[in-house]
Amino acid sequence: MSKREKHIPRTFVEKILSIQERKNIISLGPGEPDFTTPKPLLEEIKKIVREEKKWRFTHYAPPQGREDLREEIARKLKRKNCIRSAAPENIIVTTGSQQAIHLALMAITDPKDKVLIPNPGYIDYAPSIMLAGGKPLALKLDCGDEYCLRLEKLHRKTDKNKPRCIVINTPNNPTGAVLTRKQLEEIADIAVENDAFIISDEAYEDIVYDDAKHISIASLNGMEKYTLTFNTFSKSYAMCGFRIGYCHGAEKVIKGMTKSVNYETISAPHISQIIALKALKLSEQHVNKMVEQYKKRRDFIIPILNDIGLHTLKSQGTFYAFSNIKKTGMKSQHFAEELLKKHGVAVIPGTDFGSNGEGHVRISYATSMENIQKAIEKIEKYVKTRKK
């Protein structure tokens, strides 16, 4: 095996995905909606298959993505994200936003370039940087700061390391934190001072609660040329299996990403692009109904987690609870493995999201209330046996 492959970590998520369909497992693990893709999108698939003239979906799509889809994405980015420069030539459609992040790193970084990433942060960031030959540097997020970046830490890291780019994720996976406009403005100033790109992962942009508001950093004055904005249809439209996402950025970067995609997947799945186009034209009621249910589940599960001794902040966004398990005296990996083995409940150890996730587990409430109730009973029983 190559040295590169040996340095890429295995995750607990990988294990959960392979066993979560077993009847004896209650999965609070992987990050995907439990809702079915909205009915109008499923009806569109039937329509496409029935109409023979539309069978072009069985052929390759353009590497950069269908033009009609990129035009619709540009309209959405202008209207919803307030990114004024959005245009079809500044957008690439990809096989999920995860591929887009990998392509972007290949386009904007050279081997040994440093990239700042949140810790805890999404599982894919560090491996993608390493596969591109770069060096991931952790920006620690702490519970006391509600898992938002402390600007003095970011200043020190950038002054010392001169990173090529800074990764932000708002709303944040796994913590559920949402960055405010003021925080984003300060991050933007630091990026400009250091002539660094910002990789802005906005996969959960629609899943926010209470007074939290999602803001795209590319909408701030002067930030369009510094920012690569990534999004996906997986979370808002429950389209994980369609594997479709996109990136908006400077045209030069998008051209570089398009050149590379030819050597990876050629293009994103054609039928998925057609369905994504339909999704962007849907009424927001489909998304709002899902978010309403997530909020009910969040308001149910988080107080109980705190009551049983797993300190958990109230998520501002996403569908995750990031719970502190330190009172059990266990390491995150051991806690998750034992909970799965002895009680059949799957959660993700915090260390999957970086070293600063130790002492935590990520609990997804993207499942039915019935499953949540059953799982919580089992977690409470388990925690009682483990408390110091």
QUIMO-V732264 format. One record per residue. N is the residue number from 1. RES is the residue in one small letter. SS is DSSP state (H for helix, E for strand, L for the rest). PSI is psi as a letter, one per 40 degrees, with the letter a starting at -180 (999 if undefined). D_LAST is the distance of its C-alpha to the last C-alpha in Angstrom with 1 decimal. Layout:
BEGIN
n=N res=RES ss=SS psi=PSI d_last=D_LAST
n=N res=RES ss=SS psi=PSI d_last=D_LAST
END
This chain:
BEGIN
n=1 res=m ss=L psi=i d_last=42.4
n=2 res=s ss=L psi=i d_last=42.9
n=3 res=k ss=H psi=d d_last=40.8
n=4 res=r ss=H psi=d d_last=40.3
n=5 res=e ss=H psi=d d_last=38.9
n=6 res=k ss=H psi=d d_last=36.5
n=7 res=h ss=H psi=e d_last=35.0
n=8 res=i ss=L psi=h d_last=34.3
n=9 res=p ss=L psi=i d_last=30.7
n=10 res=r ss=L psi=i d_last=29.9
n=11 res=t ss=L psi=i d_last=27.6
n=12 res=f ss=H psi=d d_last=25.3
n=13 res=v ss=H psi=d d_last=27.7
n=14 res=e ss=H psi=d d_last=30.4
n=15 res=k ss=H psi=d d_last=28.6
n=16 res=i ss=H psi=d d_last=27.9
n=17 res=l ss=H psi=d d_last=31.5
n=18 res=s ss=H psi=e d_last=32.7
n=19 res=i ss=H psi=e d_last=30.8
n=20 res=q ss=L psi=e d_last=30.2
n=21 res=e ss=L psi=e d_last=33.3
n=22 res=r ss=L psi=i d_last=32.2
n=23 res=k ss=L psi=d d_last=32.2
n=24 res=n ss=L psi=e d_last=28.7
n=25 res=i ss=L psi=h d_last=27.0
n=26 res=i ss=E psi=h d_last=26.0
n=27 res=s ss=E psi=h d_last=26.3
n=28 res=l ss=L psi=f d_last=24.7
n=29 res=g ss=L psi=c d_last=25.5
n=30 res=p ss=L psi=i d_last=29.0
n=31 res=g ss=L psi=g d_last=30.6
n=32 res=e ss=L psi=i d_last=33.6
n=33 res=p ss=L psi=i d_last=34.9
n=34 res=d ss=L psi=e d_last=34.9
n=35 res=f ss=L psi=i d_last=38.3
n=36 res=t ss=L psi=i d_last=41.6
n=37 res=t ss=L psi=h d_last=43.9
n=38 res=p ss=L psi=h d_last=46.1
n=39 res=k ss=H psi=d d_last=48.9
n=40 res=p ss=H psi=d d_last=51.7
n=41 res=l ss=H psi=d d_last=50.5
n=42 res=l ss=H psi=d d_last=50.4
n=43 res=e ss=H psi=d d_last=53.9
n=44 res=e ss=H psi=d d_last=55.0
n=45 res=i ss=H psi=d d_last=54.1
n=46 res=k ss=H psi=d d_last=56.3
n=47 res=k ss=H psi=d d_last=59.1
n=48 res=i ss=H psi=d d_last=59.0
n=49 res=v ss=H psi=d d_last=59.2
n=50 res=r ss=H psi=d d_last=62.0
n=51 res=e ss=L psi=h d_last=64.1
n=52 res=e ss=H psi=d d_last=65.5
n=53 res=k ss=H psi=e d_last=66.6
n=54 res=k ss=H psi=e d_last=63.0
n=55 res=w ss=H psi=e d_last=62.2
n=56 res=r ss=H psi=e d_last=62.1
n=57 res=f ss=H psi=e d_last=58.3
n=58 res=t ss=H psi=e d_last=58.6
n=59 res=h ss=L psi=i d_last=59.9
n=60 res=y ss=L psi=i d_last=58.2
n=61 res=a ss=L psi=i d_last=57.5
n=62 res=p ss=L psi=i d_last=58.4
n=63 res=p ss=L psi=d d_last=55.9
n=64 res=q ss=L psi=e d_last=55.2
n=65 res=g ss=L psi=i d_last=54.8
n=66 res=r ss=L psi=h d_last=57.3
n=67 res=e ss=H psi=d d_last=59.3
n=68 res=d ss=H psi=d d_last=59.0
n=69 res=l ss=H psi=d d_last=55.2
n=70 res=r ss=H psi=d d_last=55.1
n=71 res=e ss=H psi=d d_last=57.4
n=72 res=e ss=H psi=d d_last=55.2
n=73 res=i ss=H psi=d d_last=52.1
n=74 res=a ss=H psi=d d_last=54.0
n=75 res=r ss=H psi=d d_last=55.0
n=76 res=k ss=H psi=d d_last=51.4
n=77 res=l ss=H psi=d d_last=50.2
n=78 res=k ss=H psi=d d_last=52.9
n=79 res=r ss=H psi=d d_last=52.4
n=80 res=k ss=L psi=d d_last=48.7
n=81 res=n ss=L psi=e d_last=47.3
n=82 res=c ss=L psi=f d_last=50.3
n=83 res=i ss=L psi=h d_last=50.9
n=84 res=r ss=L psi=d d_last=54.6
n=85 res=s ss=L psi=e d_last=55.6
n=86 res=a ss=L psi=h d_last=54.3
n=87 res=a ss=L psi=i d_last=57.0
n=88 res=p ss=H psi=d d_last=57.3
n=89 res=e ss=H psi=e d_last=58.0
n=90 res=n ss=H psi=e d_last=54.7
n=91 res=i ss=E psi=h d_last=52.6
n=92 res=i ss=E psi=h d_last=51.6
n=93 res=v ss=E psi=h d_last=50.3
n=94 res=t ss=E psi=i d_last=47.8
n=95 res=t ss=L psi=g d_last=45.9
n=96 res=g ss=L psi=i d_last=42.8
n=97 res=s ss=H psi=d d_last=41.7
n=98 res=q ss=H psi=d d_last=39.8
n=99 res=q ss=H psi=d d_last=43.1
n=100 res=a ss=H psi=d d_last=44.5
n=101 res=i ss=H psi=d d_last=41.9
n=102 res=h ss=H psi=d d_last=42.7
n=103 res=l ss=H psi=d d_last=46.4
n=104 res=a ss=H psi=d d_last=46.1
n=105 res=l ss=H psi=d d_last=44.3
n=106 res=m ss=H psi=d d_last=47.1
n=107 res=a ss=H psi=d d_last=49.6
n=108 res=i ss=H psi=e d_last=48.4
n=109 res=t ss=L psi=i d_last=46.6
n=110 res=d ss=L psi=i d_last=47.9
n=111 res=p ss=L psi=h d_last=46.1
n=112 res=k ss=L psi=e d_last=43.9
n=113 res=d ss=L psi=i d_last=43.9
n=114 res=k ss=E psi=h d_last=40.6
n=115 res=v ss=E psi=h d_last=38.9
n=116 res=l ss=E psi=h d_last=36.1
n=117 res=i ss=E psi=i d_last=33.5
n=118 res=p ss=E psi=i d_last=30.5
n=119 res=n ss=E psi=h d_last=27.0
n=120 res=p ss=L psi=i d_last=25.3
n=121 res=g ss=L psi=i d_last=28.5
n=122 res=y ss=L psi=h d_last=30.3
n=123 res=i ss=L psi=d d_last=30.0
n=124 res=d ss=H psi=d d_last=33.8
n=125 res=y ss=H psi=d d_last=34.5
n=126 res=a ss=H psi=d d_last=33.7
n=127 res=p ss=H psi=d d_last=35.3
n=128 res=s ss=H psi=d d_last=38.3
n=129 res=i ss=H psi=d d_last=38.9
n=130 res=m ss=H psi=d d_last=38.5
n=131 res=l ss=H psi=d d_last=41.0
n=132 res=a ss=L psi=e d_last=43.4
n=133 res=g ss=L psi=e d_last=43.2
n=134 res=g ss=L psi=a d_last=41.4
n=135 res=k ss=E psi=h d_last=38.5
n=136 res=p ss=E psi=h d_last=35.5
n=137 res=l ss=E psi=h d_last=34.0
n=138 res=a ss=E psi=h d_last=30.7
n=139 res=l ss=E psi=h d_last=30.6
n=140 res=k ss=E psi=h d_last=27.0
n=141 res=l ss=L psi=h d_last=26.1
n=142 res=d ss=L psi=i d_last=23.3
n=143 res=c ss=H psi=d d_last=21.5
n=144 res=g ss=H psi=d d_last=22.9
n=145 res=d ss=H psi=e d_last=26.3
n=146 res=e ss=L psi=f d_last=25.6
n=147 res=y ss=L psi=f d_last=26.0
n=148 res=c ss=L psi=i d_last=29.7
n=149 res=l ss=L psi=h d_last=31.5
n=150 res=r ss=L psi=h d_last=31.9
n=151 res=l ss=H psi=d d_last=35.6
n=152 res=e ss=H psi=d d_last=35.5
n=153 res=k ss=H psi=d d_last=33.3
n=154 res=l ss=H psi=d d_last=35.8
n=155 res=h ss=H psi=d d_last=38.6
n=156 res=r ss=H psi=d d_last=37.3
n=157 res=k ss=H psi=d d_last=36.7
n=158 res=t ss=H psi=d d_last=40.1
n=159 res=d ss=H psi=d d_last=42.0
n=160 res=k ss=H psi=d d_last=40.6
n=161 res=n ss=H psi=e d_last=40.7
n=162 res=k ss=L psi=g d_last=43.6
n=163 res=p ss=L psi=i d_last=42.1
n=164 res=r ss=L psi=d d_last=44.4
n=165 res=c ss=E psi=i d_last=42.3
n=166 res=i ss=E psi=h d_last=39.3
n=167 res=v ss=E psi=h d_last=37.3
n=168 res=i ss=E psi=i d_last=36.1
n=169 res=n ss=E psi=h d_last=34.5
n=170 res=t ss=L psi=h d_last=34.8
n=171 res=p ss=L psi=i d_last=33.3
n=172 res=n ss=L psi=h d_last=30.6
n=173 res=n ss=L psi=h d_last=29.0
n=174 res=p ss=L psi=e d_last=25.9
n=175 res=t ss=L psi=d d_last=25.1
n=176 res=g ss=L psi=e d_last=27.8
n=177 res=a ss=L psi=i d_last=29.1
n=178 res=v ss=L psi=h d_last=32.9
n=179 res=l ss=L psi=h d_last=34.9
n=180 res=t ss=L psi=i d_last=37.4
n=181 res=r ss=H psi=d d_last=41.0
n=182 res=k ss=H psi=d d_last=40.6
n=183 res=q ss=H psi=d d_last=37.9
n=184 res=l ss=H psi=d d_last=40.1
n=185 res=e ss=H psi=d d_last=43.1
n=186 res=e ss=H psi=d d_last=41.4
n=187 res=i ss=H psi=d d_last=40.2
n=188 res=a ss=H psi=d d_last=43.8
n=189 res=d ss=H psi=d d_last=45.3
n=190 res=i ss=H psi=d d_last=43.2
n=191 res=a ss=H psi=d d_last=44.3
n=192 res=v ss=H psi=d d_last=47.9
n=193 res=e ss=H psi=d d_last=47.8
n=194 res=n ss=L psi=e d_last=46.6
n=195 res=d ss=L psi=f d_last=48.8
n=196 res=a ss=L psi=i d_last=45.7
n=197 res=f ss=E psi=i d_last=45.4
n=198 res=i ss=E psi=h d_last=42.8
n=199 res=i ss=E psi=h d_last=41.3
n=200 res=s ss=E psi=h d_last=40.3
n=201 res=d ss=E psi=h d_last=38.3
n=202 res=e ss=L psi=f d_last=38.8
n=203 res=a ss=L psi=d d_last=37.9
n=204 res=y ss=L psi=f d_last=36.1
n=205 res=e ss=L psi=d d_last=38.8
n=206 res=d ss=L psi=e d_last=39.5
n=207 res=i ss=L psi=g d_last=35.9
n=208 res=v ss=E psi=i d_last=35.2
n=209 res=y ss=L psi=i d_last=34.2
n=210 res=d ss=L psi=b d_last=35.1
n=211 res=d ss=L psi=e d_last=36.9
n=212 res=a ss=L psi=i d_last=35.9
n=213 res=k ss=L psi=h d_last=38.9
n=214 res=h ss=L psi=h d_last=39.4
n=215 res=i ss=L psi=h d_last=41.8
n=216 res=s ss=L psi=h d_last=43.3
n=217 res=i ss=H psi=d d_last=43.6
n=218 res=a ss=H psi=e d_last=46.9
n=219 res=s ss=H psi=e d_last=48.3
n=220 res=l ss=L psi=i d_last=48.1
n=221 res=n ss=L psi=h d_last=51.3
n=222 res=g ss=L psi=e d_last=52.2
n=223 res=m ss=L psi=e d_last=49.1
n=224 res=e ss=L psi=d d_last=50.8
n=225 res=k ss=L psi=e d_last=52.0
n=226 res=y ss=L psi=e d_last=48.6
n=227 res=t ss=E psi=h d_last=46.5
n=228 res=l ss=E psi=h d_last=45.9
n=229 res=t ss=E psi=h d_last=44.5
n=230 res=f ss=E psi=h d_last=42.8
n=231 res=n ss=E psi=i d_last=42.4
n=232 res=t ss=E psi=i d_last=42.1
n=233 res=f ss=L psi=e d_last=43.2
n=234 res=s ss=L psi=d d_last=40.1
n=235 res=k ss=L psi=d d_last=37.9
n=236 res=s ss=L psi=d d_last=40.5
n=237 res=y ss=L psi=e d_last=42.7
n=238 res=a ss=L psi=f d_last=40.3
n=239 res=m ss=L psi=f d_last=42.4
n=240 res=c ss=H psi=d d_last=39.9
n=241 res=g ss=H psi=e d_last=42.0
n=242 res=f ss=H psi=e d_last=45.1
n=243 res=r ss=L psi=g d_last=43.8
n=244 res=i ss=L psi=h d_last=45.6
n=245 res=g ss=E psi=a d_last=44.9
n=246 res=y ss=E psi=i d_last=46.8
n=247 res=c ss=E psi=i d_last=47.1
n=248 res=h ss=E psi=h d_last=49.3
n=249 res=g ss=L psi=a d_last=50.4
n=250 res=a ss=L psi=i d_last=53.4
n=251 res=e ss=H psi=d d_last=56.1
n=252 res=k ss=H psi=d d_last=56.3
n=253 res=v ss=H psi=d d_last=52.6
n=254 res=i ss=H psi=d d_last=53.0
n=255 res=k ss=H psi=d d_last=56.1
n=256 res=g ss=H psi=d d_last=54.1
n=257 res=m ss=H psi=d d_last=51.4
n=258 res=t ss=H psi=d d_last=54.1
n=259 res=k ss=H psi=d d_last=55.7
n=260 res=s ss=H psi=d d_last=52.5
n=261 res=v ss=H psi=d d_last=51.7
n=262 res=n ss=L psi=d d_last=54.9
n=263 res=y ss=L psi=e d_last=53.3
n=264 res=e ss=L psi=c d_last=50.1
n=265 res=t ss=L psi=e d_last=50.7
n=266 res=i ss=L psi=d d_last=54.2
n=267 res=s ss=L psi=i d_last=53.1
n=268 res=a ss=L psi=i d_last=50.5
n=269 res=p ss=L psi=h d_last=51.2
n=270 res=h ss=H psi=d d_last=54.4
n=271 res=i ss=H psi=d d_last=53.6
n=272 res=s ss=H psi=d d_last=50.2
n=273 res=q ss=H psi=d d_last=52.2
n=274 res=i ss=H psi=d d_last=54.5
n=275 res=i ss=H psi=d d_last=51.7
n=276 res=a ss=H psi=d d_last=50.0
n=277 res=l ss=H psi=d d_last=53.3
n=278 res=k ss=H psi=d d_last=53.3
n=279 res=a ss=H psi=d d_last=49.7
n=280 res=l ss=H psi=e d_last=50.7
n=281 res=k ss=L psi=e d_last=53.4
n=282 res=l ss=L psi=i d_last=51.2
n=283 res=s ss=L psi=i d_last=50.5
n=284 res=e ss=L psi=e d_last=47.2
n=285 res=q ss=H psi=d d_last=46.5
n=286 res=h ss=H psi=d d_last=45.0
n=287 res=v ss=H psi=d d_last=42.4
n=288 res=n ss=H psi=d d_last=41.8
n=289 res=k ss=H psi=d d_last=41.1
n=290 res=m ss=H psi=d d_last=38.3
n=291 res=v ss=H psi=d d_last=36.8
n=292 res=e ss=H psi=d d_last=37.1
n=293 res=q ss=H psi=d d_last=35.0
n=294 res=y ss=H psi=d d_last=32.4
n=295 res=k ss=H psi=d d_last=32.1
n=296 res=k ss=H psi=d d_last=31.7
n=297 res=r ss=H psi=d d_last=28.9
n=298 res=r ss=H psi=d d_last=27.2
n=299 res=d ss=H psi=d d_last=27.5
n=300 res=f ss=H psi=d d_last=26.0
n=301 res=i ss=H psi=d d_last=23.0
n=302 res=i ss=H psi=d d_last=21.6
n=303 res=p ss=H psi=d d_last=21.1
n=304 res=i ss=H psi=d d_last=19.2
n=305 res=l ss=H psi=d d_last=16.9
n=306 res=n ss=H psi=d d_last=16.2
n=307 res=d ss=H psi=d d_last=15.9
n=308 res=i ss=L psi=e d_last=13.1
n=309 res=g ss=L psi=e d_last=11.1
n=310 res=l ss=L psi=g d_last=12.8
n=311 res=h ss=L psi=h d_last=14.9
n=312 res=t ss=E psi=h d_last=18.4
n=313 res=l ss=L psi=i d_last=21.7
n=314 res=k ss=L psi=h d_last=24.7
n=315 res=s ss=L psi=h d_last=26.8
n=316 res=q ss=L psi=d d_last=30.3
n=317 res=g ss=E psi=a d_last=31.6
n=318 res=t ss=L psi=a d_last=31.1
n=319 res=f ss=L psi=f d_last=29.3
n=320 res=y ss=E psi=i d_last=25.8
n=321 res=a ss=E psi=h d_last=22.5
n=322 res=f ss=E psi=h d_last=20.5
n=323 res=s ss=E psi=h d_last=16.9
n=324 res=n ss=E psi=h d_last=14.1
n=325 res=i ss=L psi=e d_last=11.1
n=326 res=k ss=H psi=d d_last=9.4
n=327 res=k ss=H psi=e d_last=6.4
n=328 res=t ss=H psi=e d_last=5.8
n=329 res=g ss=L psi=e d_last=6.4
n=330 res=m ss=L psi=i d_last=9.6
n=331 res=k ss=L psi=i d_last=13.2
n=332 res=s ss=H psi=d d_last=15.4
n=333 res=q ss=H psi=d d_last=17.8
n=334 res=h ss=H psi=d d_last=15.4
n=335 res=f ss=H psi=d d_last=13.8
n=336 res=a ss=H psi=d d_last=17.4
n=337 res=e ss=H psi=d d_last=18.8
n=338 res=e ss=H psi=d d_last=16.4
n=339 res=l ss=H psi=d d_last=16.8
n=340 res=l ss=H psi=d d_last=20.5
n=341 res=k ss=H psi=d d_last=20.9
n=342 res=k ss=H psi=d d_last=19.0
n=343 res=h ss=H psi=e d_last=19.7
n=344 res=g ss=L psi=f d_last=22.7
n=345 res=v ss=E psi=h d_last=21.5
n=346 res=a ss=E psi=h d_last=22.5
n=347 res=v ss=L psi=i d_last=21.0
n=348 res=i ss=E psi=h d_last=21.8
n=349 res=p ss=E psi=i d_last=19.5
n=350 res=g ss=H psi=d d_last=19.9
n=351 res=t ss=H psi=e d_last=21.3
n=352 res=d ss=H psi=d d_last=24.3
n=353 res=f ss=H psi=e d_last=25.3
n=354 res=g ss=L psi=i d_last=25.1
n=355 res=s ss=H psi=d d_last=22.9
n=356 res=n ss=H psi=e d_last=21.9
n=357 res=g ss=H psi=e d_last=20.3
n=358 res=e ss=L psi=i d_last=17.5
n=359 res=g ss=L psi=e d_last=14.1
n=360 res=h ss=E psi=i d_last=16.0
n=361 res=v ss=E psi=i d_last=17.8
n=362 res=r ss=E psi=h d_last=21.2
n=363 res=i ss=E psi=h d_last=21.8
n=364 res=s ss=E psi=h d_last=25.5
n=365 res=y ss=L psi=f d_last=27.0
n=366 res=a ss=L psi=f d_last=30.4
n=367 res=t ss=L psi=i d_last=30.4
n=368 res=s ss=L psi=i d_last=31.5
n=369 res=m ss=H psi=d d_last=29.8
n=370 res=e ss=H psi=d d_last=29.8
n=371 res=n ss=H psi=d d_last=27.7
n=372 res=i ss=H psi=d d_last=25.3
n=373 res=q ss=H psi=d d_last=24.8
n=374 res=k ss=H psi=d d_last=24.3
n=375 res=a ss=H psi=d d_last=21.9
n=376 res=i ss=H psi=d d_last=19.8
n=377 res=e ss=H psi=d d_last=19.5
n=378 res=k ss=H psi=d d_last=18.3
n=379 res=i ss=H psi=d d_last=15.8
n=380 res=e ss=H psi=d d_last=14.4
n=381 res=k ss=H psi=d d_last=14.3
n=382 res=y ss=H psi=d d_last=12.6
n=383 res=v ss=H psi=d d_last=9.8
n=384 res=k ss=H psi=d d_last=9.2
n=385 res=t ss=H psi=e d_last=8.9
n=386 res=r ss=H psi=e d_last=6.4
n=387 res=k ss=L psi=i d_last=3.8
n=388 res=k ss=L psi=999 d_last=0.0
END
